[in-house]
Amino acid sequence: MSRAERIAALHQAAKERILVLDGSWGVMIQRRGLDEADFRADRFVAANGYDDKHQMKGNNDILCITRPDVIADLHDQYFAAGADISETNTFSGTTIAQEDYALDAQAVWDINLEGAKLARAAADHWTEKEPHKPRFAAGSIGPLNKMLSMSSDVNDPGARSVTFDQVYEAYRHQVKALNEGGVDLYLIETITDTLNCKAAIKAIKDLEDEGMDALPIWISGTITDRSGRTLSGQTAEAFWNSVRHAKPFAVGFNCALGADLMRPFIAELSRVADTLVAAYPNAGLPNAMGQYDEEPHETAHFIEEWAASGLVNIVGGCCGTTPDHIRHVAEEVAPLKPRAIPERPVALRLSGLEPFELVA
């Protein structure tokens, strides 16, 4: 299928059923027991100008280049488990985030380009294998390790470690590579700072104005605790009011919370958002050792209730979830109808940390 045909198929599939995203990449990569050589391969070594005293292990995104077999296998595992959409392994694929590993812009470009190609190849393979259930590749765009809305110095509220223009350029670089690699949609995810998200949205929209293929945008924030706010302080509705101008394909939340604690915030977003609502929670909260104990059937039970209550259009898993979690989720939501998108009255809607609405 052409890209236009794939995007049309994505929209049609979302009308017909609850779509399923893949699960955690980090936990599955950790299980492979890879060593430093796996992360460096022949490219990222001292002979090629890379600092071999700086550990590369843990930079999962670089595996798109150095161990593409591992990444391709994980796409296959999640698609085999029933996922409709699989993310590129590019969560930290920006020049800003990759500064931690002293990678240059070309290496970061290659991470995104190769990551997109791997996801594209896997999605095409499964679509050909099961044409009644087309598969899609989402370009993962993570939150960065630096924030625009919060100070980098507790003694100076105005201090920032990065500027809007720098964040914009980092996202622009990533988006161009993901688009060239063949993704079907962008997933701006795990958003802790809405201003960072706005920089990503602007990068996408500017590139579209310059002639790049326009793709659906999925925006996924993170509610950090039971206060019901993002790290930069917004409520669920205020967050939606801040990003609705982008006319996203979907909006939702992921990470930080398990499904039981995430439910009220998904319900709130479901009430106010006039687009698809998506949610992919962690497998519960981590234990004292940082591990996730929630079993696949437990996660699926929570998400099935969301679906039965008409709250969601897209579901999946975040930290701690495995192909088994996704298999259980896919089986539980398969017979259920997707959420009906509400018609919201015309109104002036504003947001800071709190939402504000003025109906004419």
ABEGO torsion letter per residue (X at the ends): XBAAAAAAAAAAAAAABBBBBBBBAAAAAAAAGBBAAAAAEAABBAAAGBBAABBABGBAAAAAAABAAAAAAAAAAAAAAGBABBBBBAAABBAAAAAAAGBBAAAAAAAAAAAAAAAAAAAAAAAAABAABBBBBBBBBBAEABBAABBABAABAABBABBAAAAAAAAAAAAAAAAAAGBABBBBBGBABAAAAAAAAAAAAAAAAAGBBBBBBBBBBBBABAAGBBAAGBBAAAAAAAAAAAGBABBBBBEGBBAAAAAAAAAAAAAABABBBBBBBBBEBBBAAGBBABBAAAAAAAAAAAAAAGABABBBBBBGBBAAAAAAAAAAAAABBBBBBBBBBBBBBBBBABBBBBBX
